[in-house]
Amino acid sequence: MRSKVLVWIPVLALVLAACGGAGDGGGGTTASPTPRATTSPPEPTEAPEPTEAPAASALVGSWVIDLDDRLDAVLSAYGTPPAGFRCSGTETISFGEDGAFRASMSGRCGTGDVTGSVRARFAGTHEDRGDTFVLHDVGGRVTAEVAGVEIPVSSWADVTAPVAYRVTGDRLEVVFDLPDGVQVRFVYRAA
Protein backbone atom coordinates (compact mmCIF):
# COMPACT_ATOMS: atom_id res chain seq x y z
CA MET A 1 0.00 0.00 0.00
CA ARG A 2 2.79 2.44 0.90
CA SER A 3 4.39 2.06 -2.56
CA LYS A 4 1.05 2.87 -4.23
CA VAL A 5 0.75 6.02 -2.12
CA LEU A 6 4.29 7.12 -3.05
CA VAL A 7 3.50 6.68 -6.76
CA TRP A 8 0.29 8.77 -6.60
CA ILE A 9 1.56 11.65 -4.44
CA PRO A 10 3.46 13.38 -7.29
CA VAL A 11 0.53 12.92 -9.69
CA LEU A 12 -1.94 14.50 -7.26
CA ALA A 13 0.47 17.29 -6.38
CA LEU A 14 0.88 18.13 -10.08
CA VAL A 15 -2.86 18.15 -10.72
CA LEU A 16 -3.68 20.25 -7.68
CA ALA A 17 -0.72 22.63 -7.95
CA ALA A 18 -0.90 23.57 -11.62
CA CYS A 19 -2.37 26.99 -10.88
CA GLY A 20 0.21 28.15 -8.36
CA GLY A 21 3.73 29.44 -8.54
CA ALA A 22 5.90 32.51 -8.57
CA GLY A 23 7.18 34.02 -11.78
CA ASP A 24 8.07 37.22 -13.50
CA GLY A 25 5.34 37.20 -16.11
CA GLY A 26 5.18 37.25 -19.84
CA GLY A 27 1.65 36.11 -20.62
CA GLY A 28 1.31 33.26 -18.16
CA THR A 29 2.16 32.13 -14.69
CA THR A 30 5.15 30.04 -13.79
CA ALA A 31 4.32 27.32 -11.28
CA SER A 32 6.97 26.21 -8.87
CA PRO A 33 8.38 22.76 -9.71
CA THR A 34 8.61 22.08 -6.00
CA PRO A 35 5.26 21.92 -4.20
CA ARG A 36 4.71 24.67 -1.65
CA ALA A 37 3.62 24.54 1.99
CA THR A 38 0.07 23.40 2.64
CA THR A 39 -0.96 26.48 4.56
CA SER A 40 -0.99 30.18 3.92
CA PRO A 41 -2.08 32.94 6.26
CA PRO A 42 -5.36 32.23 8.07
CA GLU A 43 -8.41 32.10 5.85
CA PRO A 44 -9.87 35.59 5.42
CA THR A 45 -13.50 36.08 6.24
CA GLU A 46 -13.89 38.82 3.63
CA ALA A 47 -11.90 39.90 0.61
CA PRO A 48 -9.52 42.79 1.30
CA GLU A 49 -10.65 46.17 0.02
CA PRO A 50 -9.42 46.72 -3.53
CA THR A 51 -7.05 49.63 -3.97
CA GLU A 52 -8.63 50.79 -7.23
CA ALA A 53 -11.85 49.61 -8.86
CA PRO A 54 -11.18 48.37 -12.41
CA ALA A 55 -13.54 49.07 -15.30
CA ALA A 56 -16.13 46.34 -15.89
CA SER A 57 -14.77 43.54 -18.06
CA ALA A 58 -15.67 40.14 -19.44
CA LEU A 59 -13.58 38.62 -16.64
CA VAL A 60 -16.04 39.78 -13.97
CA GLY A 61 -18.23 36.98 -12.66
CA SER A 62 -17.97 33.48 -11.21
CA TRP A 63 -16.38 30.64 -13.14
CA VAL A 64 -16.29 26.91 -12.35
CA ILE A 65 -14.25 23.94 -13.57
CA ASP A 66 -14.71 20.26 -12.74
CA LEU A 67 -11.59 18.80 -11.14
CA ASP A 68 -11.73 15.93 -13.65
CA ASP A 69 -11.38 18.51 -16.48
CA ARG A 70 -8.50 20.09 -14.57
CA LEU A 71 -6.88 16.64 -14.27
CA ASP A 72 -7.26 16.05 -18.01
CA ALA A 73 -5.74 19.47 -18.84
CA VAL A 74 -2.66 18.88 -16.68
CA LEU A 75 -2.03 15.24 -17.53
CA SER A 76 -2.71 15.61 -21.27
CA ALA A 77 0.28 17.97 -21.41
CA TYR A 78 2.44 15.10 -20.16
CA GLY A 79 0.87 12.09 -21.88
CA THR A 80 -1.88 9.66 -21.02
CA PRO A 81 -3.44 9.88 -17.55
CA PRO A 82 -2.91 6.76 -15.42
CA ALA A 83 -5.61 4.13 -16.01
CA GLY A 84 -8.63 4.64 -13.77
CA PHE A 85 -7.31 7.83 -12.16
CA ARG A 86 -10.20 10.31 -11.88
CA CYS A 87 -11.25 13.35 -9.86
CA SER A 88 -14.59 14.60 -8.59
CA GLY A 89 -15.42 18.04 -7.26
CA THR A 90 -15.04 21.59 -8.53
CA GLU A 91 -13.00 24.75 -8.33
CA THR A 92 -14.78 28.12 -8.49
CA ILE A 93 -13.04 31.43 -9.10
CA SER A 94 -14.78 34.81 -8.92
CA PHE A 95 -13.73 38.25 -10.11
CA GLY A 96 -15.76 41.18 -8.76
CA GLU A 97 -16.43 44.52 -10.45
CA ASP A 98 -14.86 46.07 -7.34
CA GLY A 99 -11.58 44.19 -7.93
CA ALA A 100 -12.28 41.39 -5.45
CA PHE A 101 -10.92 37.89 -6.21
CA ARG A 102 -12.12 34.66 -4.58
CA ALA A 103 -11.30 31.02 -5.22
CA SER A 104 -12.52 27.79 -3.65
CA MET A 105 -11.91 24.13 -4.40
CA SER A 106 -13.22 20.91 -2.94
CA GLY A 107 -12.84 17.41 -4.30
CA ARG A 108 -11.31 13.96 -4.38
CA CYS A 109 -8.90 12.28 -6.81
CA GLY A 110 -7.55 8.79 -7.09
CA THR A 111 -7.94 5.26 -8.32
CA GLY A 112 -8.94 2.11 -6.52
CA ASP A 113 -8.02 2.21 -2.85
CA VAL A 114 -5.59 5.15 -3.26
CA THR A 115 -7.50 8.42 -3.07
CA GLY A 116 -6.78 11.94 -2.01
CA SER A 117 -8.72 15.08 -1.22
CA VAL A 118 -8.25 18.81 -1.51
CA ARG A 119 -9.99 21.79 0.05
CA ALA A 120 -9.05 25.39 -0.59
CA ARG A 121 -10.42 28.88 -0.06
CA PHE A 122 -8.71 32.13 -1.04
CA ALA A 123 -9.55 35.84 -1.23
CA GLY A 124 -7.68 38.88 -2.46
CA THR A 125 -7.90 41.45 -5.24
CA HIS A 126 -7.29 41.37 -8.97
CA GLU A 127 -6.25 43.81 -11.65
CA ASP A 128 -7.64 43.13 -15.14
CA ARG A 129 -5.21 44.15 -17.89
CA GLY A 130 -7.39 43.11 -20.81
CA ASP A 131 -5.79 39.79 -21.80
CA THR A 132 -4.08 39.07 -18.48
CA PHE A 133 -4.98 39.50 -14.83
CA VAL A 134 -2.72 40.04 -11.84
CA LEU A 135 -3.61 38.94 -8.31
CA HIS A 136 -2.75 40.99 -5.23
CA ASP A 137 -2.82 40.27 -1.49
CA VAL A 138 -4.29 36.77 -1.89
CA GLY A 139 -4.53 34.88 1.39
CA GLY A 140 -6.26 31.71 2.44
CA ARG A 141 -5.67 28.06 3.02
CA VAL A 142 -5.32 24.85 1.01
CA THR A 143 -5.10 21.33 2.40
CA ALA A 144 -4.47 18.20 0.36
CA GLU A 145 -3.93 14.61 1.39
CA VAL A 146 -3.38 11.23 -0.23
CA ALA A 147 -4.29 8.11 1.75
CA GLY A 148 -4.10 10.12 4.97
CA VAL A 149 -0.73 11.73 4.15
CA GLU A 150 -0.81 15.54 3.87
CA ILE A 151 0.95 16.76 0.72
CA PRO A 152 2.16 20.29 -0.02
CA VAL A 153 0.63 22.05 -3.04
CA SER A 154 0.87 25.48 -4.60
CA SER A 155 -2.12 27.76 -4.54
CA TRP A 156 -3.63 30.98 -5.84
CA ALA A 157 -1.67 32.76 -3.07
CA ASP A 158 1.52 31.75 -4.93
CA VAL A 159 0.47 33.33 -8.25
CA THR A 160 2.52 36.50 -8.65
CA ALA A 161 2.92 36.94 -12.42
CA PRO A 162 0.29 38.07 -14.91
CA VAL A 163 -2.04 35.21 -15.92
CA ALA A 164 -3.19 35.05 -19.54
CA TYR A 165 -6.93 34.65 -20.09
CA ARG A 166 -9.61 34.79 -22.78
CA VAL A 167 -13.38 34.92 -22.42
CA THR A 168 -15.45 33.44 -25.24
CA GLY A 169 -19.19 33.37 -24.61
CA ASP A 170 -19.73 31.61 -21.29
CA ARG A 171 -16.19 30.14 -21.18
CA LEU A 172 -13.07 31.50 -19.46
CA GLU A 173 -9.76 30.03 -20.61
CA VAL A 174 -6.87 30.57 -18.17
CA VAL A 175 -3.32 29.75 -19.33
CA PHE A 176 -0.43 28.77 -17.07
CA ASP A 177 3.17 28.37 -18.25
CA LEU A 178 4.87 25.69 -16.16
CA PRO A 179 8.62 25.78 -15.38
CA ASP A 180 9.40 22.99 -17.86
CA GLY A 181 7.92 25.04 -20.72
CA VAL A 182 4.62 23.17 -20.85
CA GLN A 183 1.52 25.32 -21.15
CA VAL A 184 -1.63 24.20 -19.33
CA ARG A 185 -5.05 25.63 -20.20
CA PHE A 186 -7.99 25.42 -17.84
CA VAL A 187 -11.40 26.15 -19.36
CA TYR A 188 -13.91 27.38 -16.78
CA ARG A 189 -17.62 27.80 -17.50
CA ALA A 190 -19.80 30.61 -16.20
CA ALA A 191 -21.29 29.65 -12.85
C-alpha positions, 0 to 999 in steps of 0.5 A: 500500500505504501508504494502505491501512495508514493506513486500517486503523491506526485501525480496528485500534487501536479494536478492540484498545484498547476495553478500556483507558482511565482514568476516574472510574467510574460503572458502566463504564470510560472508554477513552482516545480517544488510543491509549496507549503500546505498552509498560507495565512489564516483564511480571510472572512472577507476579501480585502478592500481593492485599492482601485476599482477596475472598469467592468470587463468580461472577466467579472463573474464566477467561473467553475471547472470540474476537477476531472477537467483540470486533471485532463488538462494537466495530464494531457500535457504530459501524456496519457493519464494513469488508467482509472485515475479520476477526480470529482469536485469543482474549483470556483473562481470569482472576479468582482467589479470592485476588484475582489478575487475569490477562489474555492476548491473541494474534491477527491482524486484517485484510483482504486483504494488510493485516493486523495482530497483537496480543500481550498479557499482564497480571497484577495484582489485582482487587476484586469489588464485586458488579456491578463490578470494580476492577483494581489494580497491573496490569502487563504488556506489549502489542504491536500492529502493522499491516503491520509498523508498531507501533501504540499501544493501550490495555490492561488496565493503563490500566483505573482505573475500576470495570468493570460486569459480569454473569455469566449461566450460563457467560457473562461480560458486561463493559461499557465506556463509551467517551469518545464515550458509546458503550457496548461489551459484550464477552461472554466464555464460561467457559474 
